[in-house]
Amino acid sequence: MKIRILVFFLVIIFCGVGIYPQSAYENVLAVPPIPENIEFCGEKVPQQLYWVKEGLERELINHCYNHSRTLLTLKRSTRFFPIIEKILIEENVPLDLKYLCIAESNLENVLSPAKAAGFWQFMEVTGKNYGLEINENVDERYHLEKATRAACKHLNKLYQQFGNWALAAAAYNMGENGLSKRLNEQQLNNYWDLLLNEETSRYVYRCIAYKLIFENQELYNIRITSTDFYKSIDFKEVVISNSIEDLRTYCTKNKILYRQLKELNPWLRNTKLIVIANKSYTLKIPEN
């Protein structure tokens, strides 16, 4: 009798028969498929090079199985991509470069250990070079529209310098001086053959992997419906020409939540907004 009971429980453990149906905990590992022809910013990705295919495969495996981060980024994309895409078009930058924003920050206003900030991860000196205001009260690296336009100008400059978008993306990640040095040392003029540091050697592949996942959700077995995505937030714009000594008091007077003001305007880095002569700021204010 005891032997029969033991055999029964062994069957439950090894065959997956029990209280929960097998599909409830089934976890199949499989290599994500890679389309035969891939382009990034209109440039062909040379998959005939084994290190290119394996590098892309590595990033696809990483992000297809990093479920929580990939899923949350997908959900955020419908809130922020329309804003980013509009500016990319206006600045004549390929739409594929919106995936740099994901590779940099996963569409979050984060601060890196190196003090790069915002969706596009600008260092302070680079941000100021492209006209972003950065001080104790205002940091426009966290201003999505202004930071995106600055990123476009920077990317266009890198494209003019290096001649293709893969190298421009690599230079965005590691800096143009560092990339120029590696190109000269190795006597090359393309990204795919370069030996680079770990971060930059994976960077463009990471962008392409996100492009494949986001644009081929069914292929990668992503089960997310239109109602799962985050919606854009309705707001109106108010021009501020005079200093606001306390933003919390301003919110109370205008019957809005301080939390909403800060979430809609993450570039406000203090509890006040100082406006100097002949300058103004545009605040996003919730409609409801």
Buried (B, 14 or more C-beta within 10 A) or exposed (E): EEEEEEEEEEEEEEEBEEEEEEEEEEEEEEEBEBEEEBEBBEBEBBBEEEEBBEBBBBBBBBBBEEEEEBBBBBBBBBBBBEBBBEBBEEBEBBEBBBBBBBBBBBBEBBBEEEEBBBBBBBBBEBBBEBEBBBEEBBBBBBBBBBBBBBBBBBBBBBBEEBEBBBBBBBBBBBBBEBBBEBBEEEEBEBBBEBEBEEEBBBBBBBBBBBBBBBEEEEEBEBEEEEEEEBEEEEBEEEEBEEEBEEBBEBBEEEEBEBEBBBEBBBBBBEBBBBBEEEEEBEBBBBEE
